[in-house]
Amino acid sequence: MQDLLPDGPLVVALGGGADSAVAAWAAAHGATTRGVFVRHGLEGSKALGEAAGALGSHLGIGVTRVDAFIEEGPSLESRAREARWGAIADAVERDETVVTGHTQDDQAETVMMNLMRGSGSAGIAGMLRSRPGVVRPLLGFSRADIRSVAEQLRLPFVDDPANEEERYLRNRVRRRLLPDLEENYAPGIRGTLARTGALAAADDRLIESLSGDVPVVGGARASSIPTAALVTAPQPIAARVVRRALRRLLHPYAGSEGDVDAVLAVAAGRSDTAMISGQLTVAREGPFVTIAT
C-alpha cells in the first residue's frame, strides 16, 4: 500500500472505521502524516471521533478535529459528504495530500449508483485512484480484506451506525442490490464494476483533454464559448465544454443533460435563445454562445 502513496506531507481523512484506520497505518510509515476527523453531529459521531483519536495515539500521529455544518435540503447523504469534504479542504495545507480509505467495494457502489442515475463516462468512472491533492491507495482492495488487516494489526476502529440505515441509497445498494446480483446474476460483480469504472476513467481522461482545447471565457456571471468549436466538435467533447461553462456559473453543479442539449441547440441554430437551470439565459452573441445569469 505504501508504494501507492505520494511523497510529501499527508493528511488522512479519518472516519473512525476500519478503512481509514488501515489507510492511516499505511501513511504513517512514510512521509509526515497527520489525521483529520470531521465532526458532523450525526448519529455515532462521538464514538467515531473517539476511535479516530485512539488511532492517532496508537500510530503516533496528530489528529485534528474539525466541525462541519450540514446544509438544509434533500439527500442527507449527499449534504453530509459535501460538508465533510468542505471541512477537510479547509483543514488541509497547500502542500499536503489527502489520503482516503475508499475501497474496491466503495468504488463498485459508486459506479452502480451512477449507472442507475444515467451518468456519462465521468460518473461511470467513479472515484479516481488519485487526482490533484487526493489519493485513494485502497481502491484495489476489498472492504472485507481491509477490515481483516485492521483486525490483524489491532488498530482502533468502530463501525459507523449510519452504514446500517437503509434510507440511504448507498446502503441499499451495498446491503441489498449488490449481494443479490452477486448471488443470483453476476458473481464477482464488485470487481467487474470497479474494472468498468477504470475503463470509463481512461475514456473520460481523453474527452477531458480534448475538451480542454476549447476556450471558455468570462467570469462569475457569464461564460462564452466559440460557436464554431461547439458545432464542429464531436458531441461528447462539445457537451464537456458546455458542462465546464455551466460549472463556472452553477458551481459545483454542471447542469443537466437537458441544459447541455439546450446550449448545443442554440449553437447549432436550432433555437435562438434558451432558459436553463438556475435561471440562466443562452444566446448567440457574435461568434460566441453566451450563457449568462
C-alpha positions in Angstrom: 0.0 0.0 0.0 2.8 2.4 0.9 4.1 2.4 -2.7 0.7 3.9 -3.8 1.3 7.0 -1.6 2.9 10.2 -2.9 6.0 11.9 -1.5 5.4 14.8 0.8 3.2 15.5 3.8 -0.1 13.5 4.0 -3.4 14.1 5.7 -5.6 11.1 6.3 -9.3 11.6 6.2 -10.2 9.6 9.4 -13.8 8.4 9.7 -13.3 6.2 12.8 -13.8 3.0 10.8 -11.5 0.2 9.7 -10.9 1.5 6.2 -9.5 4.9 7.2 -7.6 3.2 10.0 -5.7 1.0 7.6 -5.1 4.0 5.3 -3.6 5.9 8.2 -1.4 2.9 9.2 0.0 2.8 5.6 0.5 6.5 5.5 2.2 6.7 8.9 5.1 4.6 7.6 6.1 7.2 5.2 6.2 11.0 5.0 5.0 13.4 7.6 1.4 12.4 8.4 -1.5 13.7 10.4 -5.2 12.8 10.5 -8.3 14.9 10.2 -11.6 13.9 11.7 -14.8 15.7 10.7 -17.5 16.1 13.4 -20.8 16.4 11.6 -23.0 15.8 14.6 -24.8 12.8 13.1 -25.5 9.5 15.0 -22.3 7.8 16.1 -20.1 10.9 15.6 -18.9 10.9 19.2 -17.8 7.2 19.1 -16.2 7.6 15.7 -14.3 10.6 16.9 -13.0 8.7 19.9 -11.9 5.9 17.7 -10.1 8.3 15.4 -8.3 9.9 18.4 -7.3 6.4 19.7 -6.0 5.5 16.3 -3.8 8.7 16.3 -2.4 7.8 19.6 -1.8 4.2 18.5 0.1 5.3 15.4 1.8 8.3 16.9 0.2 10.8 14.5 -1.6 14.0 15.4 -5.4 14.2 14.8 -7.1 17.5 14.0 -10.9 17.6 14.7 -13.0 20.0 12.7 -16.7 20.7 12.7 -18.9 20.5 9.6 -22.2 22.3 9.2 -24.7 20.3 7.1 -26.9 22.5 4.9 -30.6 22.0 4.8 -32.1 20.2 1.8 -32.8 16.9 0.2 -30.4 13.9 0.4 -28.7 14.0 3.8 -26.2 11.5 2.4 -25.0 14.0 -0.3 -25.2 17.0 2.0 -23.1 15.3 4.7 -20.5 14.3 2.1 -20.2 17.8 0.7 -19.9 19.2 4.2 -17.2 16.7 5.1 -15.1 17.4 2.0 -15.5 21.1 2.5 -14.3 20.8 6.1 -11.3 18.7 5.1 -10.4 21.1 2.3 -10.4 24.0 4.8 -8.1 22.0 7.2 -5.5 21.0 4.6 -2.4 23.0 3.9 -1.4 23.8 0.4 1.5 21.2 0.2 -0.5 18.3 1.8 -2.2 15.4 0.0 -5.4 14.0 1.4 -5.4 10.2 1.8 -8.8 8.4 2.0 -9.7 4.8 2.9 -12.1 4.2 0.0 -12.0 0.5 -1.1 -13.0 -1.5 -4.2 -16.4 -2.0 -2.6 -16.9 1.8 -2.3 -15.9 2.1 -6.0 -18.4 -0.6 -7.1 -21.2 1.1 -5.2 -20.3 4.5 -6.7 -20.2 3.1 -10.2 -23.5 1.3 -9.7 -25.3 4.3 -8.3 -24.0 6.5 -11.2 -25.2 3.9 -13.7 -28.6 4.0 -12.1 -28.7 7.8 -12.5 -27.7 7.6 -16.2 -24.4 9.3 -15.7 -21.9 9.7 -18.5 -18.3 8.5 -18.6 -17.3 10.8 -15.8 -19.9 9.3 -13.4 -19.3 5.7 -14.5 -15.5 6.3 -13.9 -16.4 6.5 -10.2 -13.6 7.6 -7.9 -10.1 8.2 -9.4 -7.2 6.5 -7.6 -5.5 9.8 -7.5 -6.3 13.4 -8.5 -4.5 16.6 -7.6 -4.5 16.8 -3.8 -6.2 13.4 -3.1 -5.1 9.8 -3.2 -7.1 6.6 -2.6 -4.5 3.8 -2.0 -7.0 1.1 -1.0 -9.2 1.2 -4.2 -7.7 -2.1 -5.3 -8.6 -4.0 -2.1 -12.0 -5.3 -0.9 -13.7 -3.9 2.2 -13.5 -7.4 3.8 -9.8 -7.7 3.2 -9.1 -4.2 4.7 -11.2 -5.0 7.8 -9.2 -8.2 8.2 -6.0 -6.2 8.0 -7.3 -3.7 10.6 -8.1 -6.6 13.0 -4.8 -8.3 12.5 -2.9 -5.1 13.2 -5.2 -4.4 16.2 -6.0 -0.9 15.0 -8.7 1.0 17.0 -11.9 1.4 15.0 -15.6 1.3 15.3 -18.4 0.7 12.8 -20.5 3.7 11.7 -24.1 3.1 12.7 -25.1 5.2 9.6 -24.0 2.3 7.4 -27.0 0.3 8.7 -29.5 3.0 7.7 -31.3 1.7 4.6 -32.9 5.1 3.9 -29.6 5.9 2.2 -29.3 4.8 -1.4 -25.7 3.7 -1.0 -26.6 1.4 1.9 -29.4 -0.2 -0.1 -27.0 -0.8 -2.9 -24.4 -2.2 -0.5 -26.7 -4.4 1.6 -29.4 -5.4 -0.9 -28.7 -4.8 -4.6 -25.0 -5.9 -4.9 -25.4 -9.1 -2.8 -28.4 -10.1 -4.9 -26.5 -9.5 -8.1 -23.5 -11.4 -6.7 -25.5 -14.4 -5.7 -28.1 -14.7 -8.5 -26.8 -12.9 -11.6 -23.2 -11.9 -11.7 -20.6 -13.5 -9.3 -17.7 -11.1 -8.8 -19.9 -8.0 -9.7 -18.0 -5.7 -7.4 -14.7 -6.4 -9.3 -16.5 -6.1 -12.6 -17.9 -2.7 -11.7 -14.5 -1.5 -10.5 -12.9 -2.5 -13.8 -15.8 -0.8 -15.7 -15.0 2.3 -13.8 -11.3 2.1 -14.7 -12.1 1.7 -18.4 -14.6 4.6 -18.3 -11.9 6.7 -16.5 -9.5 6.2 -19.4 -12.1 7.3 -21.9 -13.1 10.3 -19.7 -9.5 11.5 -19.4 -9.3 11.6 -23.2 -12.5 13.5 -23.5 -11.4 15.9 -20.8 -8.1 16.5 -22.5 -9.6 17.2 -25.9 -12.3 19.5 -24.5 -9.7 21.5 -22.7 -8.5 22.8 -26.1 -11.8 24.7 -26.5 -11.7 28.0 -24.6 -14.4 29.2 -22.2 -14.1 32.9 -21.4 -15.9 35.0 -18.9 -16.4 35.3 -15.2 -18.9 34.5 -12.4 -21.9 36.0 -14.3 -21.4 34.9 -17.9 -19.4 32.3 -19.9 -18.9 32.4 -23.6 -17.8 29.6 -25.9 -16.8 29.9 -29.6 -19.8 28.8 -31.6 -17.7 27.2 -34.3 -15.9 25.0 -31.8 -19.2 23.7 -30.4 -20.8 22.9 -33.8 -17.7 21.2 -35.3 -16.5 19.2 -32.2 -17.7 15.6 -31.6 -20.8 15.7 -29.3 -19.0 14.2 -26.2 -16.4 16.9 -26.4 -18.8 19.7 -27.1 -21.0 18.5 -24.2 -18.0 18.5 -21.9 -17.1 22.1 -22.8 -20.7 23.2 -22.1 -20.6 21.5 -18.7 -17.3 23.3 -17.9 -19.0 26.6 -18.7 -22.1 25.7 -16.6 -20.0 24.7 -13.7 -18.5 28.2 -13.6 -21.9 29.6 -13.1 -23.6 26.9 -11.0 -20.6 25.6 -9.0 -20.3 22.8 -8.2 -23.3 21.8 -10.4 -22.6 21.2 -14.1 -26.1 21.4 -15.4 -28.5 18.7 -16.6 -28.5 16.8 -19.9 -31.4 19.0 -20.9 -29.3 22.1 -20.2 -26.4 20.8 -22.3 -28.8 20.0 -25.2 -30.3 23.4 -25.0 -26.9 25.2 -25.2 -25.9 23.0 -28.2 -29.2 23.7 -29.9 -28.6 27.4 -29.7 -25.0 26.9 -31.0 -26.4 24.9 -34.0 -29.1 27.5 -34.7 -32.0 25.2 -33.9 -33.0 27.7 -31.2 -32.5 31.4 -31.0 -32.3 31.5 -27.2 -33.0 29.2 -24.2 -33.6 29.4 -20.5 -31.9 26.7 -18.4 -31.2 25.7 -14.8 -30.6 28.4 -12.3 -32.4 31.0 -14.5 -29.5 31.1 -16.9 -30.1 32.5 -20.4 -28.4 31.2 -23.5 -28.0 33.2 -26.7 -25.6 33.7 -29.6 -23.6 36.9 -29.4 -21.4 37.4 -32.5 -19.0 34.4 -32.8 -19.9 33.1 -29.3 -22.6 31.3 -27.5 -23.0 33.0 -24.2 -24.6 31.6 -21.0 -25.4 34.3 -18.5 -27.2 34.9 -15.2 
